[in-house]
Amino acid sequence: MFALEVRNLSKSFGSLKAVDDVSFAVPEGSVFGLIGRNGAGKTTTIRMMMNIYLPDSGEVILKGSKIGQEFKNMVGYLPEERGLYKKMSVLETLLFFAELKGKTGKSIERKANEYLERFELSDRKNAKVEDLSKGNQQKVQFITTIIHDPEFIILDEPFSGLDPINTNLLKEIILDLKKQGKVIIFSTHLMDFAERMCDHITMIDKGKVILNGSMTEIKSKYAQQNVSINYRGDISFLNGNPIIEKIEDYGNSTGIKVKQPDQVQELLKALVENNITITKFNANEISLQEIFVGLAGGEIEGASKLEVKNV
Amino acid sequence: MFNRRTLSIIKRELREKVLSRGFVLMTLLVPFLFIGLILFQMYLMSYDSNATASLEIISGSEQITSAAQKEFSSLPVVESGSYKISYATMSKEKFDASLPSLQNELMGEKLTGLIYIPDSAVNDKRIDYYSKNPNNNSLFDKLKGSLNKILVNIHFAGKELSDKEISYATKAVDFNGFRISGSKNIKAEGQGNQALSFIFTFLLYLSLIFSGTMIMRSVLQEKNNKIVEVLLSSVDSKELMTGKILGAGITGIAQMAIWLLPLIMIISTSWFVLPKDFTIDITLFQVFYVLLNFFIGLITFLGLFATVGSIFDNDQDAQSSMWPLMMLILIPFYIAISIQNNPEGMIGMVASMFPFAAIIVMPARMALVDIPVWQFVLAVVVNIATMVGIFPLAGKIYRVGILMSGKKPKWNEVVRWLKYKY
């Protein structure tokens, strides 16, 4: 059962096709990752899901019907570009954002106080937002995202600009919400975060979907011919070897792809015979990063030429 | 467009604005500013009347000299010692010859001016004035009446006219203004309505600029603080824009109502008695018309200013690009001031029913002349039509603009935004 379906979304800005026929489905109760480098079209896709942009074509379906205001009310959205009214007090801020979602009254005020307690901000609830530290402002921002008890949580590059403490805090929140059965959708260009947190992913590059599915399926599919090794010595003899499809250096590990799944043992043998000291040999293991590089080419961290920021 | 989310935004805007120090100060200070301006003007006028001068009056005959001596000695400025006048008698030829020797005195501080009254003045009233500043109107105004009287007295001396007749001949014409209006009795008019016209013009101008820049800043701030996308996850851009504009509009109209409160009290109660020359002829209905007319105009301008705020992402760019809007306020402002001289003129009449201009010019004109009902109605219709015409465009630009950042967009790009499917 899908909680949310994105069907054939496209969006252009002038001559630039930011999102090109993107489709995916978000299963109930999942942590869903929308993955791609900066400028791949993640934010534009999410903005269309949030009804902030109208798609040129395509639609977003929630339980059988097109999304509208009622969807906005059940979503907690944390955009990449985020901020708060500097002159408002912390409590006022929380109540205002809850009010926009249609939640008012004593119960929401109690909830705001609970969250402030949990995030150790109780003593600052009457302080102006501008007087808080940046880390505490981020905490207030998290609370505004979830205070109305949303069914869906959509986070666009949630970890950008967070300090380590808040990064952990946000991870805890996400896992906590997952336990409560909420659907969490987040976009990120950080592959290792996605890898650790997501059950399902959709990978997009240059506005197009290049990979789609559950994390375990994807991994087992791409892992069969892949070996990740750490070693000392010179492996240049492998270049041109008929069993090798390609070798990629990822810095702290090297990924080797063999042509057939059953050639993994042959590779190990060849390495040992050539006196290479193996410190780690991980067969059938592939990182999301490796899959992405294999599919999209180039470095994930590098800024794309097709940078479409905030359009 | 209007729902509980819009209401939440309006509430927040009001909390932020009405409780802000700037708003309270502005609202309270403007009336004081007015009183201050009037006092300052009065001071300037009294300063001017205290100006000292030392004059020499030289006339072609003893008869004129002694008449002048007698007449000027009772002049208030001479009695108070501000003007010091010395007298001499000299024929025209002798005066012309001695003029070069007086040049130094006139160039220095000692002598302000030299008045020569030739004998011929008794028949043609032409006299000469020599000074560094030969066009000193305030000095002329003070002496004119007395000089006229002296010359007329001598001219008619021995012609068997009574003092009464001569005093009539020397009297200046006094215009007494009466306002003619459709229904009311004909009433003598003081300067009250002229002052009122100026006050309307000034307050409307001030409030449009003040509220306009305030909403522009507020939109810019939401963009800069990156709140806008957080807001858009709960409300759509139309609700946001409507809420912000209505919030600022209510603030503006409340401020205007507070400013006009003294006027409303003067009309509807007998607590205040204005000096006879400053009585105000205006009805309560007209004051409410001013408020209504202003509210429609304010909403229109707030929409435009909010749009400008949404296009740019820093104060400087926005400030330097809002001149077309400032023109839409400044030109009507100048028209409204200029119609004080001739409120029935073509420009004033057209401007009082012209898009944008009607907001300021109609109230200014209304205070000066009686306006037919159809013109009142037309001005409101034009204002509403302007508002209705502008909002779809403003809303589209706003919707695109608030999520744009980065380099300053060009105007043709902004026009292209209108075609975006957002």
HADDOCK unambig.tbl for C-alpha pairs under 7 A between the chains (distance, minus, plus):
assign (segid A and resid 50 and name CA) (segid B and resid 233 and name CA) 6.34 0.50 0.50
assign (segid A and resid 52 and name CA) (segid B and resid 232 and name CA) 6.43 0.50 0.50
assign (segid A and resid 53 and name CA) (segid B and resid 422 and name CA) 5.38 0.50 0.50
assign (segid A and resid 54 and name CA) (segid B and resid 421 and name CA) 6.50 0.50 0.50
assign (segid A and resid 54 and name CA) (segid B and resid 422 and name CA) 4.77 0.50 0.50
assign (segid A and resid 56 and name CA) (segid B and resid 421 and name CA) 6.92 0.50 0.50
assign (segid A and resid 72 and name CA) (segid B and resid 233 and name CA) 6.21 0.50 0.50
assign (segid A and resid 72 and name CA) (segid B and resid 234 and name CA) 5.62 0.50 0.50
assign (segid A and resid 73 and name CA) (segid B and resid 234 and name CA) 6.47 0.50 0.50
assign (segid A and resid 77 and name CA) (segid B and resid 233 and name CA) 6.16 0.50 0.50
assign (segid A and resid 78 and name CA) (segid B and resid 230 and name CA) 6.76 0.50 0.50
assign (segid A and resid 79 and name CA) (segid B and resid 229 and name CA) 6.58 0.50 0.50
assign (segid A and resid 79 and name CA) (segid B and resid 230 and name CA) 6.43 0.50 0.50
assign (segid A and resid 81 and name CA) (segid B and resid 226 and name CA) 5.55 0.50 0.50
assign (segid A and resid 82 and name CA) (segid B and resid 226 and name CA) 4.83 0.50 0.50
assign (segid A and resid 82 and name CA) (segid B and resid 227 and name CA) 5.71 0.50 0.50
assign (segid A and resid 82 and name CA) (segid B and resid 229 and name CA) 6.93 0.50 0.50
assign (segid A and resid 82 and name CA) (segid B and resid 230 and name CA) 6.34 0.50 0.50
assign (segid A and resid 83 and name CA) (segid B and resid 225 and name CA) 5.27 0.50 0.50
assign (segid A and resid 83 and name CA) (segid B and resid 226 and name CA) 4.69 0.50 0.50
assign (segid A and resid 83 and name CA) (segid B and resid 227 and name CA) 4.51 0.50 0.50
assign (segid A and resid 84 and name CA) (segid B and resid 225 and name CA) 6.64 0.50 0.50
assign (segid A and resid 84 and name CA) (segid B and resid 227 and name CA) 5.37 0.50 0.50
assign (segid A and resid 85 and name CA) (segid B and resid 227 and name CA) 6.98 0.50 0.50
assign (segid A and resid 99 and name CA) (segid B and resid 8 and name CA) 6.81 0.50 0.50
assign (segid A and resid 100 and name CA) (segid B and resid 5 and name CA) 5.37 0.50 0.50
assign (segid A and resid 100 and name CA) (segid B and resid 8 and name CA) 6.52 0.50 0.50
assign (segid A and resid 100 and name CA) (segid B and resid 234 and name CA) 6.01 0.50 0.50
assign (segid A and resid 101 and name CA) (segid B and resid 234 and name CA) 6.03 0.50 0.50
assign (segid A and resid 310 and name CA) (segid B and resid 403 and name CA) 6.37 0.50 0.50
assign (segid A and resid 310 and name CA) (segid B and resid 404 and name CA) 5.96 0.50 0.50
assign (segid A and resid 310 and name CA) (segid B and resid 405 and name CA) 6.58 0.50 0.50
assign (segid A and resid 311 and name CA) (segid B and resid 403 and name CA) 6.74 0.50 0.50
assign (segid A and resid 311 and name CA) (segid B and resid 404 and name CA) 5.86 0.50 0.50
